[in-house]
Amino acid sequence: MAYVIAIDIGGTFTDLVACDVETGAVAYTKSPTTYDRLGEAIFECIRKAAIDAREANFVKHGTTLVINALLQRVGAKTALLATKGFRDVLEIGRGNRTRPFDLRFHREPPLVPRELRFDVTERVRGSGQVQTPLALGELKDLAEKMRKAGVEALAISFLNSYQTPNHEEDAAAEGGGLVDFVAVALHRAARDGVGAGVGEGFVEGDEGEAGEPEGFDDGRCAKPLIRPSATFSPLAGRRALEAQELRVRVVLQLPPVGPR
């Protein structure tokens, strides 16, 4: 037998659809989503479908868990570290109005409030040339403020860091050693080649989700479960393990990616 499998991890249930490509037989199964170990619900669906996942030729996976966490603002308490003078770029954004004729229009507040947005002396030009070196000494004072504020995750977004990432990497190494954060996300790692405002939005979302996708990697997503030759959709399978390092990618795993 050879199967095509689609999986959708939702806020309440995890759904699985498996199609035998040789006979056309289709199996539908559903199990309650297990938040602490997301893989458990998938394995339960596989057991209910009575299929051998090692016979899968193609696996497609989608989830709404991360975007739900962003909408509900239930992720880790996150701080943002930006270039001196640029911490409010996150709130200013592009300055456009998505509904220009709505007199009651107001923007949703950013995931990181102003009291948790910090800046540090450093500056890289658009050419990649370092104009002002990173003031690592300032990070110790900032780390103490973050610790007192109960910060769990740190997002770092420096101006033009996609050109020269050294300052972000040095700040991450220093900040990670000073404070026991859940995770540290870098602008350059989250989205290469974007401006400060867009980049800050990406890393804020990445760290706002810190703690949400845990449970994808439960030690059984290796070849004993699904054979190495199986094809995975771009946002599934192997990417589930990467989600722990770069959670913002998982925001893109909306329902259409999974079974409907």
Secondary structure, 3 states (H helix, E strand, C coil): CCEEEEEEECCCEEEEEEEECCCCCEEEEEEECCCCCHHHHHHHHHHHHCCCHHHEEEEEEEECHHHHHHHHCCCCCEEEEEECCCCCHHHHCCCCCCCCCCCCCCCCCCCCCHHHEEEECCEECCCCCEEECCCCHHHHHHHHHHHHCCCCEEEEECCCCCCCCHHHHHHHHHHHHHCCCCEEEEHHHHCCCCCHHHHHHHHHHHHHCCCCCCCCCCCCCCCCCCCCCCEECCCCCHHHHHCCCCHHHHHHCCHHHCCC
